[in-house]
Amino acid sequence: MSDHMSKGETAKDAVQHTVEAGAETVASVAMILTGAVRDITHALGGFATEMFEIRDAARRARAEAED
């Protein structure tokens, strides 16, 4: 019995490995993008919270100055 692979089997293996590598790359990029979106959203949320706190502090300072 020969261990020689046919051209068809070799081509099938090449296509299979190419598709697997592509799927792994897409998954890796998707994870990176998901993490980036999460981090950006978190940073923007923190910034918005700071803006609200600054606005409220400014209102209190104005109210105290008027009294």
Legacy VTK file of the C-alpha trace (Angstrom):
# vtk DataFile Version 3.0
C-alpha trace
ASCII
DATASET POLYDATA
POINTS 67 float
0.000 0.000 0.000
1.335 3.417 -0.952
1.417 6.410 1.362
1.439 8.723 -1.649
-1.393 11.294 -1.542
-3.344 12.017 -4.693
-3.433 15.483 -6.230
-7.085 15.765 -5.198
-6.348 14.952 -1.570
-3.438 17.389 -1.527
-5.646 20.134 -2.969
-8.384 19.333 -0.445
-5.897 19.602 2.422
-4.560 22.921 1.093
-8.067 24.360 0.830
-8.976 23.037 4.278
-5.911 24.602 5.921
-6.487 27.883 4.080
-10.104 28.084 5.248
-9.124 27.186 8.825
-6.386 29.849 8.858
-8.811 32.397 7.450
-11.447 31.559 10.056
-8.908 31.843 12.879
-7.728 35.211 11.544
-11.276 36.542 11.285
-11.997 35.363 14.835
-8.833 37.036 16.138
-9.639 40.329 14.413
-13.232 40.187 15.669
-12.006 39.694 19.244
-9.592 42.617 18.889
-12.323 44.868 17.494
-14.808 43.796 20.153
-12.285 44.600 22.875
-11.495 47.947 21.286
-15.174 48.904 21.043
-15.675 47.870 24.668
-12.655 49.895 25.820
-13.659 52.961 23.801
-17.212 52.789 25.132
-15.900 52.497 28.685
-13.576 55.479 28.209
-16.317 57.629 26.684
-18.700 56.676 29.481
-16.115 57.687 32.064
-15.578 60.985 30.261
-19.333 61.673 30.184
-19.561 60.933 33.910
-16.733 63.388 34.564
-18.503 66.037 32.466
-21.726 65.604 34.475
-19.793 65.872 37.734
-17.981 69.012 36.555
-21.277 70.566 35.439
-22.890 69.810 38.790
-19.887 71.196 40.690
-20.025 74.382 38.603
-23.755 74.750 39.345
-23.136 74.330 43.066
-20.294 76.854 42.968
-22.504 79.391 41.174
-25.332 78.815 43.640
-22.973 79.313 46.586
-21.549 82.472 45.028
-25.040 83.908 44.547
-25.945 83.353 48.224
LINES 1 68
67 0 1 2 3 4 5 6 7 8 9 10 11 12 13 14 15 16 17 18 19 20 21 22 23 24 25 26 27 28 29 30 31 32 33 34 35 36 37 38 39 40 41 42 43 44 45 46 47 48 49 50 51 52 53 54 55 56 57 58 59 60 61 62 63 64 65 66
